[in-house]
Amino acid sequence: MSGKTRSSKARSKKSWSPLLLAACSWAMLSAAPATAEEVVNVYTTREPGLSAPLFEAFTKATGITVNSVFVKDGLAERVKAEGAASPADVLMTVDVGNLLDVVDAGVTQPVETATLTAAVPANLRDPAGNWYALSMRARLVYEAKDVKLANFHYEDLADPKWKGKICIRSGQHPYNVALTAAYIVHHGEAKTEDWLRGLKANLARKATGGDREGARDILGGICDIAVGNSYYVGLMRSGKGGPDQKKWGDGIDVVLPTFEGGGTHVNVSGAAVAKNAPNKANAIKLDPIIGELGPLKVDPISLVDIAKARKKASELIDKVGFDN
């Protein structure tokens, strides 16, 4: 970490709001209206309310009706069991590991269009075109109003100066496993183990709760900084979680950390065209692209490489007793 003053741009609410990316479809810009009977069937693990605006806008732009089916667990298993008779055209899920699971299950098919290839950075899509990122969630640092971090790196979380001042959820939560896997890709296993031990030594409390509880505990004076996703800041500040959560969101500032020599770690929700899609043409039209990134400098390492390092990341988290 260097310095104690951030620019007004980095401190503003606008610095995090672009991270809460609304998905859009290239079809909304270029596709001709379809006939009324045309449909696209989407199986999604995302809560229905999160995808509804995208689907409504898509239908308005193209005339294609979106039939959305919420699949809480076992997306790949369900589509595989349905086989060639599956009605699924598009599979949507959260976390790159889950995207790789549906590919490994053999229930997707590659799709490549010039528009998608140009719009979605190579590190945010499958090299073979089996999935594309839909939206991103950056792994941020929440800070107390009087902390005022500048040029903060993920590596700094292990600096002894933060001893007893950091809050974080379970190390085995997918968000933190992914961050640890990214650390492995950047620095190797030995340095990642050292980093995990240093971060654990700096915790103000046991690694528990959720990201929003990190904001709560900053306001409660338990910790000075917390690790959390961009998504939750917007959710808290919106008031949808109630007045207490709004107070938590409004009571913190947000920092965009980066890896030294890299960028801000992100995970994604994404979409794939199902292997046996009965409405493939419409499914391709719905394939999403990444929105405006604003000031976010996305870490350039491949999400596929991060996913491959997740098993080792989980093992290291257990090895250092992070959650104990």
Beta strands, then each sheet from edge to edge (+ up, - down):
strand 1: 24-25
strand 2: 39-44
strand 3: 65-70
strand 4: 90-94
strand 5: 108-109
strand 6: 132-144
strand 7: 166-167
strand 8: 225-229
strand 9: 252-255
strand 10: 266-274
strand 11: 288-289
sheet 1: 1+ 11-
sheet 2: 3+ 2+ 4+ 10- 5+
sheet 3: 3+ 2+ 4+ 10- 6+ 8- 7-
sheet 4: 3+ 2+ 4+ 10- 6+ 9-
end
